[in-house]
Amino acid sequence: PLSPKPPYRYKGNKVINIVFRTTSESLQELVPAPLVPNPENLAFVYIGEFNVDSPLKASYREAGVGIPAIFGET
């Protein structure tokens, strides 16, 4: 295997989450069918520095964008 089996333990991480409201039109362009964008028109961006304490000794940086969506009737 390329890495040891989980569980991985993270320690001393730094993360910022930014939640914002946008237009329903913007979200509809980004969310693929059959998903439906959330009715509150919320989205978020996160940026973080993650430190894996064990069983690995590694750190990495990550950023992402998320849009809560609904699938089906749920």
Backbone as a chain_set.jsonl record, in Angstrom:
{"seq": "PLSPKPPYRYKGNKVINIVFRTTSESLQELVPAPLVPNPENLAFVYIGEFNVDSPLKASYREAGVGIPAIFGET", "coords": {"N": [[0.82, -1.208, 0.0], [0.297, 2.319, -0.557], [0.057, 4.041, 1.58], [-0.303, 3.97, 5.198], [-2.972, 2.208, 6.932], [-6.105, 3.796, 7.854], [-7.197, 4.692, 11.22], [-6.498, 8.178, 10.686], [-4.8, 10.725, 12.428], [-5.225, 14.108, 13.015], [-3.555, 17.146, 13.811], [-3.212, 20.422, 15.118], [-4.338, 21.996, 13.019], [-5.216, 24.492, 10.557], [-7.899, 26.288, 9.446], [-10.066, 28.128, 7.349], [-13.377, 29.016, 6.827], [-15.692, 30.275, 4.591], [-18.866, 31.302, 4.305], [-21.406, 32.129, 2.063], [-24.103, 33.969, 0.521], [-25.658, 33.726, -2.624], [-26.901, 34.261, -5.988], [-29.778, 32.478, -7.19], [-29.69, 31.841, -9.856], [-26.945, 31.748, -10.458], [-26.154, 29.506, -8.953], [-27.693, 27.499, -10.152], [-26.469, 27.279, -12.624], [-24.09, 26.061, -11.921], [-24.604, 23.687, -10.498], [-25.081, 20.345, -11.28], [-27.732, 18.565, -13.025], [-29.289, 15.653, -11.741], [-29.4, 17.148, -9.398], [-30.519, 19.712, -7.149], [-30.008, 23.091, -6.424], [-29.591, 24.434, -3.097], [-32.389, 25.939, -1.404], [-31.832, 28.263, 0.03], [-29.843, 29.54, -1.28], [-27.101, 29.286, -0.64], [-23.532, 29.03, -0.506], [-20.111, 27.892, -0.122], [-16.648, 28.56, 0.65], [-13.521, 27.133, 1.353], [-10.327, 27.173, 2.921], [-7.408, 25.573, 3.866], [-4.822, 24.364, 6.082], [-3.518, 21.322, 6.727], [-2.421, 18.978, 9.099], [-1.19, 15.856, 9.385], [-0.871, 13.823, 12.058], [-0.564, 11.169, 13.019], [-1.033, 7.918, 11.537], [0.836, 8.809, 9.773], [3.369, 11.293, 9.099], [2.778, 14.116, 7.932], [1.963, 17.053, 6.027], [-0.365, 19.182, 4.39], [-1.856, 21.468, 2.043], [-5.072, 22.758, 1.251], [-7.89, 23.698, -0.725], [-11.255, 24.594, -1.433], [-14.534, 24.658, -2.993], [-17.923, 24.662, -2.144], [-21.309, 23.67, -2.67], [-24.269, 23.317, -1.18], [-26.706, 20.906, -1.988], [-29.765, 19.381, -3.171], [-30.99, 16.112, -3.575], [-33.368, 14.443, -5.327], [-36.406, 13.927, -3.511], [-35.583, 14.508, -0.945]], "CA": [[0.0, 0.0, 0.0], [1.008, 3.601, -0.616], [0.018, 4.691, 2.891], [-0.843, 3.095, 6.229], [-4.429, 2.18, 7.068], [-6.684, 4.715, 8.823], [-7.558, 6.109, 11.296], [-5.45, 9.191, 10.683], [-5.018, 11.747, 13.447], [-4.793, 15.433, 12.595], [-3.249, 17.977, 14.964], [-2.718, 21.769, 14.824], [-4.79, 22.419, 11.696], [-5.71, 25.861, 10.397], [-8.909, 26.283, 8.386], [-11.017, 29.238, 7.303], [-14.568, 28.731, 6.04], [-16.455, 31.48, 4.264], [-20.195, 30.962, 3.803], [-22.006, 33.321, 1.466], [-25.359, 33.816, -0.223], [-25.514, 34.188, -3.997], [-28.167, 34.203, -6.722], [-30.207, 31.139, -7.586], [-29.245, 31.642, -11.244], [-25.537, 31.332, -10.415], [-26.079, 28.141, -8.46], [-28.278, 26.595, -11.152], [-25.455, 27.07, -13.671], [-22.982, 25.259, -11.395], [-25.042, 22.396, -9.948], [-25.579, 19.494, -12.367], [-28.971, 17.802, -12.841], [-30.607, 15.931, -11.164], [-29.306, 17.882, -8.139], [-31.168, 21.021, -7.104], [-29.325, 23.942, -5.448], [-30.333, 24.682, -1.865], [-33.299, 27.084, -1.56], [-31.311, 29.468, 0.693], [-28.81, 30.082, -2.183], [-25.833, 29.338, 0.083], [-22.339, 28.344, -1.009], [-19.003, 28.15, 0.793], [-15.264, 28.395, 0.218], [-12.656, 26.852, 2.493], [-8.879, 27.1, 2.688], [-6.878, 25.001, 5.089], [-3.528, 23.702, 6.2], [-3.82, 20.138, 7.517], [-1.233, 18.27, 9.582], [-1.477, 14.489, 9.8], [0.051, 13.522, 13.14], [-0.256, 9.743, 12.996], [0.241, 7.231, 11.526], [1.769, 9.514, 8.873], [3.829, 12.623, 9.508], [2.671, 14.851, 6.673], [1.083, 18.218, 6.032], [-0.754, 19.602, 3.045], [-2.788, 22.599, 1.949], [-6.227, 22.387, 0.442], [-8.919, 24.723, -0.88], [-12.388, 24.055, -2.168], [-15.796, 25.383, -3.073], [-19.032, 23.734, -1.959], [-22.676, 24.156, -2.823], [-25.245, 22.341, -0.699], [-27.706, 20.61, -3.013], [-30.795, 18.408, -2.82], [-31.166, 15.048, -4.554], [-34.686, 13.842, -5.195], [-37.376, 14.565, -2.62], [-35.039, 14.678, 0.389]], "C": [[0.859, 1.265, 0.0], [1.035, 4.315, 0.732], [-0.562, 3.719, 3.914], [-2.367, 3.182, 6.304], [-4.897, 3.24, 8.07], [-6.937, 4.008, 10.14], [-6.328, 7.011, 11.297], [-5.792, 10.225, 11.751], [-4.406, 13.056, 12.965], [-4.58, 16.29, 13.834], [-2.731, 19.338, 14.506], [-3.109, 22.277, 13.441], [-5.277, 23.863, 11.713], [-6.653, 25.856, 9.202], [-9.737, 27.553, 8.49], [-12.144, 28.834, 6.358], [-15.315, 30.032, 5.822], [-17.762, 31.03, 3.623], [-20.816, 32.24, 3.258], [-23.284, 32.96, 0.729], [-25.145, 34.413, -1.626], [-26.868, 34.089, -4.697], [-28.507, 32.765, -7.102], [-29.761, 30.831, -9.013], [-27.788, 31.16, -11.295], [-25.407, 29.881, -9.984], [-26.629, 27.143, -9.471], [-27.305, 26.318, -12.292], [-24.359, 26.112, -13.216], [-23.375, 23.859, -10.94], [-25.636, 21.541, -11.075], [-26.903, 18.81, -12.009], [-28.578, 16.36, -12.527], [-30.559, 16.641, -9.813], [-29.978, 19.242, -8.264], [-30.436, 21.858, -6.067], [-30.215, 24.212, -4.236], [-31.186, 25.939, -1.998], [-32.815, 28.368, -0.887], [-30.228, 30.146, -0.147], [-27.46, 30.255, -1.485], [-24.749, 28.558, -0.647], [-21.225, 28.635, -0.001], [-17.672, 27.906, 0.109], [-14.472, 28.07, 1.474], [-11.209, 26.777, 2.035], [-8.29, 26.574, 3.985], [-5.475, 24.449, 4.941], [-3.73, 22.562, 7.187], [-2.536, 19.397, 7.849], [-1.646, 16.894, 10.081], [-0.419, 14.11, 10.828], [0.424, 12.04, 13.159], [-1.323, 9.022, 12.188], [1.261, 7.859, 10.582], [2.281, 10.769, 9.562], [3.872, 13.434, 8.218], [1.803, 16.078, 6.884], [0.787, 18.59, 4.585], [-1.714, 20.77, 3.141], [-3.886, 22.227, 0.981], [-7.185, 23.571, 0.383], [-10.057, 24.111, -1.68], [-13.586, 24.967, -2.12], [-16.893, 24.342, -2.915], [-20.358, 24.424, -2.127], [-23.609, 23.084, -2.283], [-26.339, 22.162, -1.742], [-28.653, 19.516, -2.503], [-30.9, 17.393, -3.957], [-32.526, 14.42, -4.322], [-35.582, 14.64, -4.267], [-36.83, 14.892, -1.254], [-34.499, 16.053, 0.658]], "O": [[1.988, 1.272, 0.49], [1.939, 5.108, 0.996], [-1.233, 2.755, 3.546], [-2.969, 4.127, 5.794], [-4.182, 3.553, 9.022], [-6.89, 2.778, 10.164], [-5.274, 6.664, 11.83], [-6.962, 10.556, 11.944], [-3.244, 13.112, 12.564], [-5.333, 16.181, 14.802], [-1.899, 19.407, 13.602], [-2.304, 22.917, 12.764], [-5.694, 24.384, 12.748], [-6.273, 25.476, 8.095], [-10.07, 27.999, 9.588], [-11.904, 28.373, 5.242], [-15.54, 30.797, 6.76], [-17.767, 30.45, 2.538], [-20.765, 33.293, 3.894], [-23.512, 31.806, 0.365], [-24.53, 35.469, -1.778], [-27.882, 33.852, -4.04], [-27.615, 31.941, -7.308], [-29.484, 29.676, -9.338], [-27.446, 30.275, -12.079], [-24.646, 29.116, -10.576], [-26.078, 26.053, -9.625], [-27.32, 25.229, -12.865], [-23.761, 25.422, -14.042], [-22.557, 22.94, -10.994], [-26.58, 21.961, -11.744], [-27.164, 18.515, -10.843], [-27.562, 15.901, -13.05], [-31.586, 16.729, -9.14], [-30.004, 19.844, -9.338], [-30.249, 21.403, -4.939], [-31.441, 24.217, -4.343], [-30.764, 26.906, -2.632], [-33.321, 29.449, -1.19], [-29.741, 31.213, 0.227], [-26.761, 31.244, -1.708], [-25.019, 27.561, -1.316], [-21.364, 29.503, 0.861], [-17.573, 27.16, -0.865], [-14.709, 28.651, 2.534], [-10.912, 26.371, 0.912], [-8.62, 27.055, 5.069], [-5.013, 24.118, 3.849], [-4.072, 22.794, 8.347], [-1.672, 19.212, 6.991], [-2.363, 16.774, 11.074], [0.773, 14.076, 10.524], [1.598, 11.697, 13.299], [-2.459, 9.496, 12.161], [2.431, 7.475, 10.595], [1.668, 11.247, 10.516], [4.875, 13.437, 7.505], [1.001, 16.129, 7.817], [1.587, 18.34, 3.683], [-2.306, 21.024, 4.189], [-3.673, 21.486, 0.022], [-7.276, 24.352, 1.33], [-9.845, 23.22, -2.502], [-13.654, 25.909, -1.33], [-16.806, 23.256, -3.489], [-20.525, 25.594, -1.78], [-23.723, 22.022, -2.895], [-26.837, 23.134, -2.309], [-28.361, 18.826, -1.526], [-30.898, 17.752, -5.134], [-32.803, 13.919, -3.233], [-35.529, 15.869, -4.235], [-37.537, 15.503, -0.453], [-34.01, 16.32, 1.756]]}, "num_chains": 1, "name": "protein.A"}
